[in-house]
Amino acid sequence: MPKKIISVLASALMLAVIVSGCATAPTQMTAAAEELKEVDSNTARAHCRMLGIARAEMHGLVAESKEQALAELSRQVRNQAAAMGATHILWRNRGKVGTVWVAKGRAYKCPEDI
């Protein structure tokens, strides 16, 4: 084989190895993130204090499936909301925008009885 072809094949193989190494283990939810409850917009507005927006995204080429992408992003968003001190989350967006999977939620601090 000519040197040029060998060089191109070697580069392609190296790139494949590097890209496959980009895959990481799934995000682990913190204990506080596991305790977060979902809240509807009317209840949140009436009884809760918004702490901020939690957001995560993942390029579509990295995700193995829709379910895997959304589960990973949901764990990341829940961890962010919990880190803000949230007790509840209101999901605003979970889906694909172009080639990027996106999850976004509002983090709320609500009374214990909600």
Protein Blocks (a to p, Z undefined) as FASTA:
>chain_A
ZZklmmmmmmmmmmmmmmmmmpccdddddfklmmpccddfklmmmmpccfbdcdddddfk
lpmbfklmmmmmmmmmmmmmmmnopabdcdfbdcdehjaccdddddddddfkZZ
